Amino acid sequence: MTKGEKTYEVVGVVGDAKYNDLKQPAPPTIYANLLQEGFIGSQLAIRARIDPDGVASAVRQTVADVLKTVPVARMMGMNEQIDSSIVPQRLFATLSQASVR
């Protein structure tokens, strides 16, 4: 894959992912090795087959070892991310239910 003057090697393909709004179509997205790009992004996605809380300390330690000046400000699992993204819909549903009674 080429972007401008740069060539990238495709190392994997993933399914569509929604980031900001579950009702919107999945946006076109690429994942790049930002360490090779020379800058660090603000998010890191990790896939684990165990409870995310079980790997949190290892992730924090690895980031601290590899990227000494980059703090880990917040970590959340996919379920927590989805829950926080649908707060407005849940609030509307709760208020609608309360007004029917």
Phi and psi restraints in degrees (range 20) as a CNS / XPLOR table:
assign (resid 1 and name C) (resid 2 and name N)
       (resid 2 and name CA) (resid 2 and name C) 1.0 -117.9 20.0 2
assign (resid 2 and name N) (resid 2 and name CA)
       (resid 2 and name C) (resid 3 and name N) 1.0 135.7 20.0 2
assign (resid 2 and name C) (resid 3 and name N)
       (resid 3 and name CA) (resid 3 and name C) 1.0 -126.5 20.0 2
assign (resid 3 and name N) (resid 3 and name CA)
       (resid 3 and name C) (resid 4 and name N) 1.0 105.6 20.0 2
assign (resid 3 and name C) (resid 4 and name N)
       (resid 4 and name CA) (resid 4 and name C) 1.0 65.0 20.0 2
assign (resid 4 and name N) (resid 4 and name CA)
       (resid 4 and name C) (resid 5 and name N) 1.0 -123.8 20.0 2
assign (resid 4 and name C) (resid 5 and name N)
       (resid 5 and name CA) (resid 5 and name C) 1.0 -89.6 20.0 2
assign (resid 5 and name N) (resid 5 and name CA)
       (resid 5 and name C) (resid 6 and name N) 1.0 -9.2 20.0 2
assign (resid 5 and name C) (resid 6 and name N)
       (resid 6 and name CA) (resid 6 and name C) 1.0 -98.7 20.0 2
assign (resid 6 and name N) (resid 6 and name CA)
       (resid 6 and name C) (resid 7 and name N) 1.0 142.6 20.0 2
assign (resid 6 and name C) (resid 7 and name N)
       (resid 7 and name CA) (resid 7 and name C) 1.0 -109.5 20.0 2
assign (resid 7 and name N) (resid 7 and name CA)
       (resid 7 and name C) (resid 8 and name N) 1.0 136.1 20.0 2
assign (resid 7 and name C) (resid 8 and name N)
       (resid 8 and name CA) (resid 8 and name C) 1.0 -119.1 20.0 2
assign (resid 8 and name N) (resid 8 and name CA)
       (resid 8 and name C) (resid 9 and name N) 1.0 144.2 20.0 2
assign (resid 8 and name C) (resid 9 and name N)
       (resid 9 and name CA) (resid 9 and name C) 1.0 -93.8 20.0 2
assign (resid 9 and name N) (resid 9 and name CA)
       (resid 9 and name C) (resid 10 and name N) 1.0 126.8 20.0 2
assign (resid 9 and name C) (resid 10 and name N)
       (resid 10 and name CA) (resid 10 and name C) 1.0 -78.8 20.0 2
assign (resid 10 and name N) (resid 10 and name CA)
       (resid 10 and name C) (resid 11 and name N) 1.0 122.2 20.0 2
assign (resid 10 and name C) (resid 11 and name N)
       (resid 11 and name CA) (resid 11 and name C) 1.0 -112.1 20.0 2
assign (resid 11 and name N) (resid 11 and name CA)
       (resid 11 and name C) (resid 12 and name N) 1.0 -5.0 20.0 2
assign (resid 11 and name C) (resid 12 and name N)
       (resid 12 and name CA) (resid 12 and name C) 1.0 -177.5 20.0 2
assign (resid 12 and name N) (resid 12 and name CA)
       (resid 12 and name C) (resid 13 and name N) 1.0 162.8 20.0 2
assign (resid 12 and name C) (resid 13 and name N)
       (resid 13 and name CA) (resid 13 and name C) 1.0 -131.6 20.0 2
assign (resid 13 and name N) (resid 13 and name CA)
       (resid 13 and name C) (resid 14 and name N) 1.0 135.8 20.0 2
assign (resid 13 and name C) (resid 14 and name N)
       (resid 14 and name CA) (resid 14 and name C) 1.0 -121.2 20.0 2
assign (resid 14 and name N) (resid 14 and name CA)
       (resid 14 and name C) (resid 15 and name N) 1.0 163.0 20.0 2
assign (resid 14 and name C) (resid 15 and name N)
       (resid 15 and name CA) (resid 15 and name C) 1.0 -72.2 20.0 2
assign (resid 15 and name N) (resid 15 and name CA)
       (resid 15 and name C) (resid 16 and name N) 1.0 169.6 20.0 2
assign (resid 15 and name C) (resid 16 and name N)
       (resid 16 and name CA) (resid 16 and name C) 1.0 -59.9 20.0 2
assign (resid 16 and name N) (resid 16 and name CA)
       (resid 16 and name C) (resid 17 and name N) 1.0 146.0 20.0 2
assign (resid 16 and name C) (resid 17 and name N)
       (resid 17 and name CA) (resid 17 and name C) 1.0 -135.2 20.0 2
assign (resid 17 and name N) (resid 17 and name CA)
       (resid 17 and name C) (resid 18 and name N) 1.0 138.9 20.0 2
assign (resid 17 and name C) (resid 18 and name N)
       (resid 18 and name CA) (resid 18 and name C) 1.0 -103.3 20.0 2
assign (resid 18 and name N) (resid 18 and name CA)
       (resid 18 and name C) (resid 19 and name N) 1.0 138.2 20.0 2
assign (resid 18 and name C) (resid 19 and name N)
       (resid 19 and name CA) (resid 19 and name C) 1.0 -114.8 20.0 2
assign (resid 19 and name N) (resid 19 and name CA)
       (resid 19 and name C) (resid 20 and name N) 1.0 -43.9 20.0 2
assign (resid 19 and name C) (resid 20 and name N)
       (resid 20 and name CA) (resid 20 and name C) 1.0 -107.6 20.0 2
assign (resid 20 and name N) (resid 20 and name CA)
       (resid 20 and name C) (resid 21 and name N) 1.0 -33.5 20.0 2
assign (resid 20 and name C) (resid 21 and name N)
       (resid 21 and name CA) (resid 21 and name C) 1.0 -145.3 20.0 2
assign (resid 21 and name N) (resid 21 and name CA)
       (resid 21 and name C) (resid 22 and name N) 1.0 119.0 20.0 2
assign (resid 21 and name C) (resid 22 and name N)
       (resid 22 and name CA) (resid 22 and name C) 1.0 -67.0 20.0 2
assign (resid 22 and name N) (resid 22 and name CA)
       (resid 22 and name C) (resid 23 and name N) 1.0 -19.0 20.0 2
assign (resid 22 and name C) (resid 23 and name N)
       (resid 23 and name CA) (resid 23 and name C) 1.0 -84.8 20.0 2
assign (resid 23 and name N) (resid 23 and name CA)
       (resid 23 and name C) (resid 24 and name N) 1.0 -17.8 20.0 2
assign (resid 23 and name C) (resid 24 and name N)
       (resid 24 and name CA) (resid 24 and name C) 1.0 -87.2 20.0 2
assign (resid 24 and name N) (resid 24 and name CA)
       (resid 24 and name C) (resid 25 and name N) 1.0 151.6 20.0 2
assign (resid 24 and name C) (resid 25 and name N)
       (resid 25 and name CA) (resid 25 and name C) 1.0 -62.3 20.0 2
assign (resid 25 and name N) (resid 25 and name CA)
       (resid 25 and name C) (resid 26 and name N) 1.0 153.2 20.0 2
assign (resid 25 and name C) (resid 26 and name N)
       (resid 26 and name CA) (resid 26 and name C) 1.0 -64.6 20.0 2
assign (resid 26 and name N) (resid 26 and name CA)
       (resid 26 and name C) (resid 27 and name N) 1.0 131.9 20.0 2
assign (resid 26 and name C) (resid 27 and name N)
       (resid 27 and name CA) (resid 27 and name C) 1.0 -77.3 20.0 2
assign (resid 27 and name N) (resid 27 and name CA)
       (resid 27 and name C) (resid 28 and name N) 1.0 154.6 20.0 2
assign (resid 27 and name C) (resid 28 and name N)
       (resid 28 and name CA) (resid 28 and name C) 1.0 -61.5 20.0 2
assign (resid 28 and name N) (resid 28 and name CA)
       (resid 28 and name C) (resid 29 and name N) 1.0 129.8 20.0 2
assign (resid 28 and name C) (resid 29 and name N)
       (resid 29 and name CA) (resid 29 and name C) 1.0 -141.4 20.0 2
assign (resid 29 and name N) (resid 29 and name CA)
       (resid 29 and name C) (resid 30 and name N) 1.0 141.8 20.0 2
assign (resid 29 and name C) (resid 30 and name N)
       (resid 30 and name CA) (resid 30 and name C) 1.0 -125.4 20.0 2
assign (resid 30 and name N) (resid 30 and name CA)
       (resid 30 and name C) (resid 31 and name N) 1.0 152.0 20.0 2
assign (resid 30 and name C) (resid 31 and name N)
       (resid 31 and name CA) (resid 31 and name C) 1.0 -112.7 20.0 2
assign (resid 31 and name N) (resid 31 and name CA)
       (resid 31 and name C) (resid 32 and name N) 1.0 127.0 20.0 2
assign (resid 31 and name C) (resid 32 and name N)
       (resid 32 and name CA) (resid 32 and name C) 1.0 -121.2 20.0 2
assign (resid 32 and name N) (resid 32 and name CA)
       (resid 32 and name C) (resid 33 and name N) 1.0 152.2 20.0 2
assign (resid 32 and name C) (resid 33 and name N)
       (resid 33 and name CA) (resid 33 and name C) 1.0 -77.1 20.0 2
assign (resid 33 and name N) (resid 33 and name CA)
       (resid 33 and name C) (resid 34 and name N) 1.0 97.5 20.0 2
assign (resid 33 and name C) (resid 34 and name N)
       (resid 34 and name CA) (resid 34 and name C) 1.0 -69.8 20.0 2
assign (resid 34 and name N) (resid 34 and name CA)
       (resid 34 and name C) (resid 35 and name N) 1.0 -22.3 20.0 2
assign (resid 34 and name C) (resid 35 and name N)
       (resid 35 and name CA) (resid 35 and name C) 1.0 -64.6 20.0 2
assign (resid 35 and name N) (resid 35 and name CA)
       (resid 35 and name C) (resid 36 and name N) 1.0 -36.2 20.0 2
assign (resid 35 and name C) (resid 36 and name N)
       (resid 36 and name CA) (resid 36 and name C) 1.0 -75.4 20.0 2
assign (resid 36 and name N) (resid 36 and name CA)
       (resid 36 and name C) (resid 37 and name N) 1.0 -23.9 20.0 2
assign (resid 36 and name C) (resid 37 and name N)
       (resid 37 and name CA) (resid 37 and name C) 1.0 -77.8 20.0 2
assign (resid 37 and name N) (resid 37 and name CA)
       (resid 37 and name C) (resid 38 and name N) 1.0 -17.3 20.0 2
assign (resid 37 and name C) (resid 38 and name N)
       (resid 38 and name CA) (resid 38 and name C) 1.0 93.6 20.0 2
assign (resid 38 and name N) (resid 38 and name CA)
       (resid 38 and name C) (resid 39 and name N) 1.0 7.3 20.0 2
assign (resid 38 and name C) (resid 39 and name N)
       (resid 39 and name CA) (resid 39 and name C) 1.0 -145.2 20.0 2
assign (resid 39 and name N) (resid 39 and name CA)
       (resid 39 and name C) (resid 40 and name N) 1.0 161.6 20.0 2
assign (resid 39 and name C) (resid 40 and name N)
       (resid 40 and name CA) (resid 40 and name C) 1.0 -110.5 20.0 2
assign (resid 40 and name N) (resid 40 and name CA)
       (resid 40 and name C) (resid 41 and name N) 1.0 132.3 20.0 2
assign (resid 40 and name C) (resid 41 and name N)
       (resid 41 and name CA) (resid 41 and name C) 1.0 -79.4 20.0 2
assign (resid 41 and name N) (resid 41 and name CA)
       (resid 41 and name C) (resid 42 and name N) 1.0 176.2 20.0 2
assign (resid 41 and name C) (resid 42 and name N)
       (resid 42 and name CA) (resid 42 and name C) 1.0 -93.2 20.0 2
assign (resid 42 and name N) (resid 42 and name CA)
       (resid 42 and name C) (resid 43 and name N) 1.0 -5.8 20.0 2
assign (resid 42 and name C) (resid 43 and name N)
       (resid 43 and name CA) (resid 43 and name C) 1.0 -135.1 20.0 2
assign (resid 43 and name N) (resid 43 and name CA)
       (resid 43 and name C) (resid 44 and name N) 1.0 148.7 20.0 2
assign (resid 43 and name C) (resid 44 and name N)
       (resid 44 and name CA) (resid 44 and name C) 1.0 -133.4 20.0 2
assign (resid 44 and name N) (resid 44 and name CA)
       (resid 44 and name C) (resid 45 and name N) 1.0 127.1 20.0 2
assign (resid 44 and name C) (resid 45 and name N)
       (resid 45 and name CA) (resid 45 and name C) 1.0 -107.7 20.0 2
assign (resid 45 and name N) (resid 45 and name CA)
       (resid 45 and name C) (resid 46 and name N) 1.0 131.1 20.0 2
assign (resid 45 and name C) (resid 46 and name N)
       (resid 46 and name CA) (resid 46 and name C) 1.0 -128.7 20.0 2
assign (resid 46 and name N) (resid 46 and name CA)
       (resid 46 and name C) (resid 47 and name N) 1.0 132.2 20.0 2
assign (resid 46 and name C) (resid 47 and name N)
       (resid 47 and name CA) (resid 47 and name C) 1.0 -102.0 20.0 2
assign (resid 47 and name N) (resid 47 and name CA)
       (resid 47 and name C) (resid 48 and name N) 1.0 126.2 20.0 2
assign (resid 47 and name C) (resid 48 and name N)
       (resid 48 and name CA) (resid 48 and name C) 1.0 -131.7 20.0 2
assign (resid 48 and name N) (resid 48 and name CA)
       (resid 48 and name C) (resid 49 and name N) 1.0 145.0 20.0 2
assign (resid 48 and name C) (resid 49 and name N)
       (resid 49 and name CA) (resid 49 and name C) 1.0 -88.6 20.0 2
assign (resid 49 and name N) (resid 49 and name CA)
       (resid 49 and name C) (resid 50 and name N) 1.0 -0.2 20.0 2
assign (resid 49 and name C) (resid 50 and name N)
       (resid 50 and name CA) (resid 50 and name C) 1.0 -118.5 20.0 2
assign (resid 50 and name N) (resid 50 and name CA)
       (resid 50 and name C) (resid 51 and name N) 1.0 174.5 20.0 2
assign (resid 50 and name C) (resid 51 and name N)
       (resid 51 and name CA) (resid 51 and name C) 1.0 -54.8 20.0 2
assign (resid 51 and name N) (resid 51 and name CA)
       (resid 51 and name C) (resid 52 and name N) 1.0 128.4 20.0 2
assign (resid 51 and name C) (resid 52 and name N)
       (resid 52 and name CA) (resid 52 and name C) 1.0 -54.6 20.0 2
assign (resid 52 and name N) (resid 52 and name CA)
       (resid 52 and name C) (resid 53 and name N) 1.0 -33.7 20.0 2
assign (resid 52 and name C) (resid 53 and name N)
       (resid 53 and name CA) (resid 53 and name C) 1.0 -63.7 20.0 2
assign (resid 53 and name N) (resid 53 and name CA)
       (resid 53 and name C) (resid 54 and name N) 1.0 -25.5 20.0 2
assign (resid 53 and name C) (resid 54 and name N)
       (resid 54 and name CA) (resid 54 and name C) 1.0 -72.5 20.0 2
assign (resid 54 and name N) (resid 54 and name CA)
       (resid 54 and name C) (resid 55 and name N) 1.0 -21.7 20.0 2
assign (resid 54 and name C) (resid 55 and name N)
       (resid 55 and name CA) (resid 55 and name C) 1.0 -106.5 20.0 2
assign (resid 55 and name N) (resid 55 and name CA)
       (resid 55 and name C) (resid 56 and name N) 1.0 -4.3 20.0 2
assign (resid 55 and name C) (resid 56 and name N)
       (resid 56 and name CA) (resid 56 and name C) 1.0 -56.9 20.0 2
assign (resid 56 and name N) (resid 56 and name CA)
       (resid 56 and name C) (resid 57 and name N) 1.0 -47.1 20.0 2
assign (resid 56 and name C) (resid 57 and name N)
       (resid 57 and name CA) (resid 57 and name C) 1.0 -67.4 20.0 2
assign (resid 57 and name N) (resid 57 and name CA)
       (resid 57 and name C) (resid 58 and name N) 1.0 -36.3 20.0 2
assign (resid 57 and name C) (resid 58 and name N)
       (resid 58 and name CA) (resid 58 and name C) 1.0 -66.9 20.0 2
assign (resid 58 and name N) (resid 58 and name CA)
       (resid 58 and name C) (resid 59 and name N) 1.0 -38.4 20.0 2
assign (resid 58 and name C) (resid 59 and name N)
       (resid 59 and name CA) (resid 59 and name C) 1.0 -65.1 20.0 2
assign (resid 59 and name N) (resid 59 and name CA)
       (resid 59 and name C) (resid 60 and name N) 1.0 -47.0 20.0 2
assign (resid 59 and name C) (resid 60 and name N)
       (resid 60 and name CA) (resid 60 and name C) 1.0 -57.5 20.0 2
assign (resid 60 and name N) (resid 60 and name CA)
       (resid 60 and name C) (resid 61 and name N) 1.0 -44.2 20.0 2
assign (resid 60 and name C) (resid 61 and name N)
       (resid 61 and name CA) (resid 61 and name C) 1.0 -66.2 20.0 2
assign (resid 61 and name N) (resid 61 and name CA)
       (resid 61 and name C) (resid 62 and name N) 1.0 -41.5 20.0 2
assign (resid 61 and name C) (resid 62 and name N)
       (resid 62 and name CA) (resid 62 and name C) 1.0 -65.4 20.0 2
assign (resid 62 and name N) (resid 62 and name CA)
       (resid 62 and name C) (resid 63 and name N) 1.0 -43.7 20.0 2
assign (resid 62 and name C) (resid 63 and name N)
       (resid 63 and name CA) (resid 63 and name C) 1.0 -61.6 20.0 2
assign (resid 63 and name N) (resid 63 and name CA)
       (resid 63 and name C) (resid 64 and name N) 1.0 -43.3 20.0 2
assign (resid 63 and name C) (resid 64 and name N)
       (resid 64 and name CA) (resid 64 and name C) 1.0 -62.7 20.0 2
assign (resid 64 and name N) (resid 64 and name CA)
       (resid 64 and name C) (resid 65 and name N) 1.0 -37.9 20.0 2
assign (resid 64 and name C) (resid 65 and name N)
       (resid 65 and name CA) (resid 65 and name C) 1.0 -70.3 20.0 2
assign (resid 65 and name N) (resid 65 and name CA)
       (resid 65 and name C) (resid 66 and name N) 1.0 -41.3 20.0 2
assign (resid 65 and name C) (resid 66 and name N)
       (resid 66 and name CA) (resid 66 and name C) 1.0 -87.0 20.0 2
assign (resid 66 and name N) (resid 66 and name CA)
       (resid 66 and name C) (resid 67 and name N) 1.0 -41.5 20.0 2
assign (resid 66 and name C) (resid 67 and name N)
       (resid 67 and name CA) (resid 67 and name C) 1.0 -120.4 20.0 2
assign (resid 67 and name N) (resid 67 and name CA)
       (resid 67 and name C) (resid 68 and name N) 1.0 73.9 20.0 2
assign (resid 67 and name C) (resid 68 and name N)
       (resid 68 and name CA) (resid 68 and name C) 1.0 -55.3 20.0 2
assign (resid 68 and name N) (resid 68 and name CA)
       (resid 68 and name C) (resid 69 and name N) 1.0 -29.2 20.0 2
assign (resid 68 and name C) (resid 69 and name N)
       (resid 69 and name CA) (resid 69 and name C) 1.0 -98.7 20.0 2
assign (resid 69 and name N) (resid 69 and name CA)
       (resid 69 and name C) (resid 70 and name N) 1.0 3.8 20.0 2
assign (resid 69 and name C) (resid 70 and name N)
       (resid 70 and name CA) (resid 70 and name C) 1.0 -105.9 20.0 2
assign (resid 70 and name N) (resid 70 and name CA)
       (resid 70 and name C) (resid 71 and name N) 1.0 111.0 20.0 2
assign (resid 70 and name C) (resid 71 and name N)
       (resid 71 and name CA) (resid 71 and name C) 1.0 -78.8 20.0 2
assign (resid 71 and name N) (resid 71 and name CA)
       (resid 71 and name C) (resid 72 and name N) 1.0 150.8 20.0 2
assign (resid 71 and name C) (resid 72 and name N)
       (resid 72 and name CA) (resid 72 and name C) 1.0 -95.5 20.0 2
assign (resid 72 and name N) (resid 72 and name CA)
       (resid 72 and name C) (resid 73 and name N) 1.0 106.7 20.0 2
assign (resid 72 and name C) (resid 73 and name N)
       (resid 73 and name CA) (resid 73 and name C) 1.0 -81.3 20.0 2
assign (resid 73 and name N) (resid 73 and name CA)
       (resid 73 and name C) (resid 74 and name N) 1.0 -39.9 20.0 2
assign (resid 73 and name C) (resid 74 and name N)
       (resid 74 and name CA) (resid 74 and name C) 1.0 -155.6 20.0 2
assign (resid 74 and name N) (resid 74 and name CA)
       (resid 74 and name C) (resid 75 and name N) 1.0 141.5 20.0 2
assign (resid 74 and name C) (resid 75 and name N)
       (resid 75 and name CA) (resid 75 and name C) 1.0 -127.1 20.0 2
assign (resid 75 and name N) (resid 75 and name CA)
       (resid 75 and name C) (resid 76 and name N) 1.0 140.0 20.0 2
assign (resid 75 and name C) (resid 76 and name N)
       (resid 76 and name CA) (resid 76 and name C) 1.0 -148.6 20.0 2
assign (resid 76 and name N) (resid 76 and name CA)
       (resid 76 and name C) (resid 77 and name N) 1.0 149.3 20.0 2
assign (resid 76 and name C) (resid 77 and name N)
       (resid 77 and name CA) (resid 77 and name C) 1.0 -80.7 20.0 2
assign (resid 77 and name N) (resid 77 and name CA)
       (resid 77 and name C) (resid 78 and name N) 1.0 168.1 20.0 2
assign (resid 77 and name C) (resid 78 and name N)
       (resid 78 and name CA) (resid 78 and name C) 1.0 -62.3 20.0 2
assign (resid 78 and name N) (resid 78 and name CA)
       (resid 78 and name C) (resid 79 and name N) 1.0 -39.9 20.0 2
assign (resid 78 and name C) (resid 79 and name N)
       (resid 79 and name CA) (resid 79 and name C) 1.0 -60.6 20.0 2
assign (resid 79 and name N) (resid 79 and name CA)
       (resid 79 and name C) (resid 80 and name N) 1.0 -42.4 20.0 2
assign (resid 79 and name C) (resid 80 and name N)
       (resid 80 and name CA) (resid 80 and name C) 1.0 -64.6 20.0 2
assign (resid 80 and name N) (resid 80 and name CA)
       (resid 80 and name C) (resid 81 and name N) 1.0 -39.3 20.0 2
assign (resid 80 and name C) (resid 81 and name N)
       (resid 81 and name CA) (resid 81 and name C) 1.0 -63.3 20.0 2
assign (resid 81 and name N) (resid 81 and name CA)
       (resid 81 and name C) (resid 82 and name N) 1.0 -44.9 20.0 2
assign (resid 81 and name C) (resid 82 and name N)
       (resid 82 and name CA) (resid 82 and name C) 1.0 -64.4 20.0 2
assign (resid 82 and name N) (resid 82 and name CA)
       (resid 82 and name C) (resid 83 and name N) 1.0 -45.8 20.0 2
assign (resid 82 and name C) (resid 83 and name N)
       (resid 83 and name CA) (resid 83 and name C) 1.0 -56.8 20.0 2
assign (resid 83 and name N) (resid 83 and name CA)
       (resid 83 and name C) (resid 84 and name N) 1.0 -43.8 20.0 2
assign (resid 83 and name C) (resid 84 and name N)
       (resid 84 and name CA) (resid 84 and name C) 1.0 -71.0 20.0 2
assign (resid 84 and name N) (resid 84 and name CA)
       (resid 84 and name C) (resid 85 and name N) 1.0 -24.7 20.0 2
assign (resid 84 and name C) (resid 85 and name N)
       (resid 85 and name CA) (resid 85 and name C) 1.0 -78.3 20.0 2
assign (resid 85 and name N) (resid 85 and name CA)
       (resid 85 and name C) (resid 86 and name N) 1.0 -18.2 20.0 2
assign (resid 85 and name C) (resid 86 and name N)
       (resid 86 and name CA) (resid 86 and name C) 1.0 -109.8 20.0 2
assign (resid 86 and name N) (resid 86 and name CA)
       (resid 86 and name C) (resid 87 and name N) 1.0 18.2 20.0 2
assign (resid 86 and name C) (resid 87 and name N)
       (resid 87 and name CA) (resid 87 and name C) 1.0 -56.0 20.0 2
assign (resid 87 and name N) (resid 87 and name CA)
       (resid 87 and name C) (resid 88 and name N) 1.0 -47.0 20.0 2
assign (resid 87 and name C) (resid 88 and name N)
       (resid 88 and name CA) (resid 88 and name C) 1.0 -59.8 20.0 2
assign (resid 88 and name N) (resid 88 and name CA)
       (resid 88 and name C) (resid 89 and name N) 1.0 -39.9 20.0 2
assign (resid 88 and name C) (resid 89 and name N)
       (resid 89 and name CA) (resid 89 and name C) 1.0 -66.4 20.0 2
assign (resid 89 and name N) (resid 89 and name CA)
       (resid 89 and name C) (resid 90 and name N) 1.0 -41.2 20.0 2
assign (resid 89 and name C) (resid 90 and name N)
       (resid 90 and name CA) (resid 90 and name C) 1.0 -64.9 20.0 2
assign (resid 90 and name N) (resid 90 and name CA)
       (resid 90 and name C) (resid 91 and name N) 1.0 -41.2 20.0 2
assign (resid 90 and name C) (resid 91 and name N)
       (resid 91 and name CA) (resid 91 and name C) 1.0 -62.3 20.0 2
assign (resid 91 and name N) (resid 91 and name CA)
       (resid 91 and name C) (resid 92 and name N) 1.0 -46.1 20.0 2
assign (resid 91 and name C) (resid 92 and name N)
       (resid 92 and name CA) (resid 92 and name C) 1.0 -60.6 20.0 2
assign (resid 92 and name N) (resid 92 and name CA)
       (resid 92 and name C) (resid 93 and name N) 1.0 -43.5 20.0 2
assign (resid 92 and name C) (resid 93 and name N)
       (resid 93 and name CA) (resid 93 and name C) 1.0 -63.5 20.0 2
assign (resid 93 and name N) (resid 93 and name CA)
       (resid 93 and name C) (resid 94 and name N) 1.0 -41.6 20.0 2
assign (resid 93 and name C) (resid 94 and name N)
       (resid 94 and name CA) (resid 94 and name C) 1.0 -64.7 20.0 2
assign (resid 94 and name N) (resid 94 and name CA)
       (resid 94 and name C) (resid 95 and name N) 1.0 -45.1 20.0 2
assign (resid 94 and name C) (resid 95 and name N)
       (resid 95 and name CA) (resid 95 and name C) 1.0 -66.6 20.0 2
assign (resid 95 and name N) (resid 95 and name CA)
       (resid 95 and name C) (resid 96 and name N) 1.0 -37.2 20.0 2
assign (resid 95 and name C) (resid 96 and name N)
       (resid 96 and name CA) (resid 96 and name C) 1.0 -65.7 20.0 2
assign (resid 96 and name N) (resid 96 and name CA)
       (resid 96 and name C) (resid 97 and name N) 1.0 -40.2 20.0 2
assign (resid 96 and name C) (resid 97 and name N)
       (resid 97 and name CA) (resid 97 and name C) 1.0 -66.0 20.0 2
assign (resid 97 and name N) (resid 97 and name CA)
       (resid 97 and name C) (resid 98 and name N) 1.0 -40.2 20.0 2
assign (resid 97 and name C) (resid 98 and name N)
       (resid 98 and name CA) (resid 98 and name C) 1.0 -66.6 20.0 2
assign (resid 98 and name N) (resid 98 and name CA)
       (resid 98 and name C) (resid 99 and name N) 1.0 -33.8 20.0 2
assign (resid 98 and name C) (resid 99 and name N)
       (resid 99 and name CA) (resid 99 and name C) 1.0 -76.4 20.0 2
assign (resid 99 and name N) (resid 99 and name CA)
       (resid 99 and name C) (resid 100 and name N) 1.0 -19.6 20.0 2
assign (resid 99 and name C) (resid 100 and name N)
       (resid 100 and name CA) (resid 100 and name C) 1.0 -77.8 20.0 2
assign (resid 100 and name N) (resid 100 and name CA)
       (resid 100 and name C) (resid 101 and name N) 1.0 -30.9 20.0 2
